[in-house]
Amino acid sequence: MVCGSEDAGTPANENRRLAGLVPGARYEEILGMRHFPNVEAPDAFNQIMMGWLEAQRRVR
């Protein structure tokens, strides 16, 4: 789960809880971003996603 630290609509504590309910999930936060970190900080978002994809490839 990738979230912005300043997202008032989906607060970090709720996102951490949701990530904890999904087997194999993890919580990642991009500081200073709001609800659309993929648009606000695409480089940071893509780095997180590529790391997650690489980890999934190693698991299989």
Secondary structure, DSSP 8 states (H G I E B T S, - for coil): -EEETT-SSS-HHHHHHHHHHSTT---EEETT--S-HHHHSHHHHHHHHHHHHHHHHHH-
